[in-house]
Every structure is written in structure tokens, then in C-alpha cells.
Amino acid sequence: MKLNDIRISAIGGTLCSIWASISLGDVLQTVLTAALGTLISFATSRLLVRLGKRKR
């Protein structure tokens, strides 16, 4: 076996083991948490921009 074949086999095995351990519930929870974090970040930045304009 060549070194590249061993690397590809190791990466493939790692990806398969990770894929098997992730459930749909985990993926949905991650997506919802990311969406909520994005909304809060956006709202906070907009609020800070408005507060900055008032002080001028």
C-alpha cells in the first residue's frame, strides 16, 4: 500500500465512525442553536448601531 492509500483509508474510517455517532436530533439542535445565535448577534449589532447614532 502507498502512503496516500493509508491516509485515504484512515480518513474514510474516521468519517464513517463520526457519521454513525451523529443523530438527527443532534443536527437539528445544532442548526437551531446556530440560527438563534445568528439572530441574537444581528439584533445586538443593530441595537448598538442605533445607540451609537443617538449619542452623536
C-alpha positions as CSV (number, residue, x, y, z in Angstrom):
1,M,0.0,0.0,0.0
2,K,1.1,3.5,-0.7
3,L,1.1,6.3,1.9
4,N,-1.8,8.0,0.1
5,D,-3.9,4.9,0.3
6,I,-3.3,4.6,4.0
7,R,-4.2,8.2,4.6
8,I,-7.4,7.9,2.5
9,S,-8.4,4.7,4.4
10,A,-7.8,6.4,7.7
11,I,-9.8,9.5,6.8
12,G,-12.6,7.3,5.4
13,G,-12.8,5.2,8.5
14,T,-12.8,8.3,10.7
15,L,-15.6,10.0,8.7
16,C,-17.6,6.8,8.8
17,S,-17.3,6.5,12.6
18,I,-18.2,10.1,13.1
19,W,-21.2,9.8,10.7
20,A,-22.5,6.8,12.7
21,S,-22.3,8.6,16.0
22,I,-24.3,11.7,15.0
23,S,-28.0,11.6,15.3
24,L,-30.7,13.7,13.6
25,G,-31.6,15.2,16.9
26,D,-28.0,16.5,17.4
27,V,-28.0,18.0,13.9
28,L,-31.3,19.8,14.5
29,Q,-30.2,21.1,17.9
30,T,-27.0,22.5,16.3
31,V,-28.9,24.1,13.5
32,L,-31.4,25.7,15.8
33,T,-28.7,26.9,18.2
34,A,-26.7,28.4,15.3
35,A,-29.9,30.2,14.0
36,L,-30.7,31.6,17.4
37,G,-27.1,32.8,17.9
38,T,-27.2,34.5,14.5
39,L,-30.4,36.3,15.2
40,I,-29.2,37.5,18.6
41,S,-25.9,38.7,17.1
42,F,-27.7,40.5,14.4
43,A,-30.2,42.2,16.8
44,T,-27.4,43.2,19.1
45,S,-25.3,44.8,16.4
46,R,-28.4,46.7,15.1
47,L,-29.1,47.9,18.6
48,L,-25.5,49.1,19.1
49,V,-25.6,51.0,15.8
50,R,-28.8,52.8,16.9
51,L,-27.4,53.6,20.3
52,G,-24.2,54.9,18.6
53,K,-26.2,57.2,16.3
54,R,-28.2,58.7,19.3
55,K,-25.1,59.8,21.1
56,R,-23.8,61.9,18.2
